[in-house]
Amino acid sequence: MSIVLKRAFEPARAQDGYRVLVDGLWPRGVTKLEARIDEWPKEIAPSKALRQAFHQGEIGWGSFRRRYLAELKAHRETMRPLARRAQRQRVTLVFSAKDERHNNAVILKQYLSMLNGRAGLAPSR
């Protein structure tokens, strides 16, 4: 499985493969042409309330992670095609957060990897 993470402000490259914007808001200052986004499934981004609580410091990383994982479970079926795609080709999760270790893309990558580890997610033929 090939899932990589990349900030939206870094140049898009051919080796990025299938580029998925994983934020609910478009990255400020990045044009659609520059971003070269193939998919923008807004429903898998953290909810507005969760995103704001984390960015305003009302909740910490652990709480954000637990709550975001709970939100992702509600969209499991939406994410199955993306998880399958990652078995066939490189998928780049594009995010705009400054913190490259503590953001929703990190959690989403882990969740997609977990989905691929479950039975019934073999690559489509």
C-alpha positions in Angstrom: 0.0 0.0 0.0 1.3 3.4 -0.9 -0.1 6.4 0.9 2.1 9.5 1.4 1.4 12.8 3.0 2.2 16.2 1.5 1.4 19.8 2.4 -0.8 21.7 -0.1 1.9 24.4 -0.3 4.5 22.0 -1.8 4.6 21.7 -5.5 2.5 18.9 -7.1 4.7 16.3 -8.8 3.9 13.5 -11.2 5.2 11.0 -8.6 2.5 12.1 -6.2 0.1 9.8 -8.0 -3.6 10.3 -7.1 -3.8 13.5 -5.0 -6.6 13.8 -2.4 -7.3 17.0 -0.5 -8.3 15.9 3.0 -9.2 19.2 4.5 -12.7 20.7 4.7 -11.4 24.1 3.5 -9.4 24.9 0.4 -5.8 25.9 1.3 -5.5 29.6 1.3 -3.3 31.0 -1.5 -3.2 27.8 -3.6 -4.9 27.7 -6.9 -6.7 24.7 -8.2 -4.3 24.5 -11.1 -1.3 24.5 -8.8 -2.9 22.0 -6.4 -3.7 19.4 -9.1 -6.3 17.7 -6.8 -7.9 14.5 -8.1 -10.5 14.2 -5.4 -11.8 16.3 -2.5 -14.1 14.2 -0.3 -15.0 16.9 2.2 -17.0 14.4 4.3 -13.8 12.7 5.5 -12.3 16.0 6.8 -12.7 16.7 10.5 -16.0 18.4 11.4 -15.8 22.2 11.7 -16.4 22.0 15.5 -13.6 19.4 15.9 -11.2 21.3 13.7 -11.8 24.5 15.5 -11.5 23.0 19.0 -8.1 21.5 18.1 -6.7 24.6 16.4 -7.9 26.8 19.2 -6.2 24.6 21.8 -9.5 23.5 23.5 -8.6 19.9 23.0 -5.2 18.1 22.7 -3.9 15.7 20.1 -5.1 12.6 21.8 -8.6 13.9 22.1 -8.6 15.2 18.6 -7.4 11.8 17.3 -10.1 9.8 19.2 -12.9 12.1 18.1 -11.7 12.2 14.5 -11.4 8.4 14.3 -15.0 8.3 15.6 -16.1 10.6 12.8 -14.2 8.6 10.2 -16.0 5.4 11.2 -19.2 7.0 10.1 -17.7 7.4 6.6 -16.1 4.0 6.3 -17.9 3.1 3.1 -16.9 6.4 1.5 -13.3 5.6 2.2 -13.2 2.0 1.0 -12.6 3.0 -2.7 -9.7 5.2 -1.6 -8.2 2.5 0.5 -8.5 0.1 -2.5 -6.9 2.7 -4.8 -3.9 2.9 -2.4 -3.4 -0.8 -3.0 -3.0 -0.3 -6.7 -1.2 3.1 -6.9 0.4 5.8 -4.9 -2.1 8.1 -3.1 -1.0 11.4 -1.7 -3.1 12.9 1.1 -2.8 16.6 0.7 -3.2 18.8 3.8 -2.6 22.4 4.7 -1.7 22.2 8.4 1.7 23.6 9.4 2.3 20.8 11.9 3.3 17.8 9.7 3.1 15.3 12.6 -0.2 16.3 14.3 -2.9 16.8 11.7 -5.9 14.9 10.3 -3.9 13.5 7.3 -1.7 11.5 9.7 -4.7 9.9 11.3 -6.5 9.3 8.0 -3.4 7.5 6.6 -3.5 5.2 9.6 -7.2 4.6 9.2 -6.9 3.8 5.5 -4.1 1.4 6.3 -6.3 -0.3 8.9 -9.1 -0.5 6.4 -6.8 -2.3 4.0 -5.8 -4.7 6.7 -9.4 -5.9 7.1 -10.9 -8.8 5.2 -12.9 -7.9 2.2 -10.7 -5.1 1.0 -8.7 -7.0 -1.6 -7.9 -5.0 -4.7 -10.7 -4.9 -7.3 -9.9 -6.9 -10.3 
